[in-house]
Amino acid sequence: MARDDLRVGHAGGESSGENASPSYQGHRYPVEVIAHAVWLYFRFPLSFREVEEVTLERGVIVSYETVRRWCAKFGQHYANGLRRRRPRPGDKWHLDEVFVRINGELTCLWRAVDADSTVPGILVQGRRDIAAARRFFRKLLKRTCSVPRVIVTDKLRSYGAAHREGTSSVEHRSHQGLNHRAENSHQPTRRRERAMKGFRSTGGAQRFLAAFSGISPHFRPRRHLMTAPNTAPTRAMKPGL
């Protein structure tokens, strides 16, 4: 996928809801520069200051604080645009949870991944119980507007209880060894967590990870879908302004 895929809906977008297009009015930088800076931050484990240095090397002078504001304003909008352009998630979902450190305290991050490594949704919440699992299920179904054929989880009992209450018609496979896809999907989050030295608030973590999970996997090579000759990098794959 080309980096220019981020520049979706910047003109004449929808006017309400999560599809509303944020205004570029008042920004002295063109859309291409803004999209490139946002892409750098969410695609690679870079800090705002490092994005500032990368853009400076390309001849664009922009402060790290401006990059932070761009990511906060446009990050989720770009993620929503990419999600709308992708097909619906597959009918087999892998669900898993992992603890992340937020302001020094451990908080549970719930994540769903389909067979193509697309992330239908994430949820950051303090608990790891039946109520949390039930809330995560409801969020997934509402966000995707679809019901999977199979869900694969680990042995956490909260999944089974939430499944019986809300999605009993869906086949549930509870097996630790079958859920490697969801477990591996946590690795990019772990790298960002280390680069950011932890998250500062639950809301901030939810906003960042929601945009990060929509943008970063979209541009990451899916090697299980690629043949050997197609994995060699080319000059055309290198992004530019």
Secondary structure, DSSP 4 states (H G I P E B T S, - for coil): --GGGG--SSSS-BSSGGGBPPP-TT-SS-HHHHHHHHHHHHHSS--HHHHHHHHHHTT----HHHHHHHHHHHHHHHHHHHHHHSPPP-SEEEEEEEEEEETTEEEEEEEEEETTS---EEEEES--SHHHHHHHHHHHHHHH----SEEEE-S-HHHHHHHHHH-TTSEEEE-GGG-HHHHHTTHHHHHHHHHTTSBS-HHHHHHHHHHHHHHHHHHS--GGG--GGGGS--GGGS---
